[in-house]
Amino acid sequence: MQVLVRDNNVDQALRVLKKKMQREGVFREMKRRSAYEKPSEKRVREKADAIRRARKVARKQMQREGLIAAPKPKPRPVRAGSAPAPR
């Protein structure tokens, strides 16, 4: 994983790195591997994950077919400097 540090701004690069690691599931994996997981617990967890994925796929399919309403997109905050200047 690679993050560019712009203008010596390490804090921003660290935030970007944490966000990338969160998206990749690195923190979840580290937490899971911190202690021994019994084979029975592993089976239960993997089955629950599979059910969660299947439900997500089914929900997305129903949204595409129009059977259920798609979630409303969250409004994105406008940061200073990113919006074009008014003329």
N, C-alpha and C positions, 0 to 999 in steps of 0.2 A: 504494500500500500504506500502511496506516495502523495505528499502534500507540498505545495509550493509555498514558500514564505515570501510574501511581498512587502517591500519597504521595511524590512526588519520587524514586521509585526508578527511576533511569535504567538501572541495570545489568540489572534484570529486564526492562525494556522492550526493551533491546538484545538480550537472549537471545530474547525473543519474536519480534522483528523478524528475527533470523538464522534462526530456525526456520521462519518464514513464507517467507522468501526461499529457503531450502533446499527446502521443499515445492514451491514454484512453479518451481524449476529455474533460478533467476536465476544462481547461482554456476556451474552447468554451462554456461549460455549465455555468461557472461562468459569462462570459460576457453576455450570453443570459438571465440569471436570474437577472442581475443587475438592470433592469428596467421592468416595467409591459409590457407584450406583449398582444396586443388586440387579441381576438379570430380570427378575420379575418387575421391578420398578421401571427398568428400561423398556420392557414390553408395554407396560401401561402407558408410559410417556409417549412412546412412538405411536401407539394406537390412538391416543388422544390427539397427537399432532396430525395424524392422517385424517381423522374425523374433522378437525378444524380446517384443514386444507380442502377437503371435499365440500364442506359447507360453504367455504369462501368461493370455490369454483361454481357451485350451484347458484349462489347469490348473484355472482357476476353474470352468469348465463341468463338468469331471470331478468336482470336489469337490462341486458342487451335485447331480450325479447319483448321488453316493455311490460312484463307482468308485475314488477314492483318498481317503484320510483327510485331513481338514482339519488344518492346523497348529494346535498347541496355543496358546492365547492366552498372551501373556507376563504374568506377575503384575505388577501396577502397584504401585509403592512408595507407602506411606501417608505423606503429609506431615503434619507437626505442624500442628494447627489445622484440617485438612480433615475429619478423622474426627469423628463426633458423640461427645459425652462420654457415658461409661457412667452409668447411673442407679442 
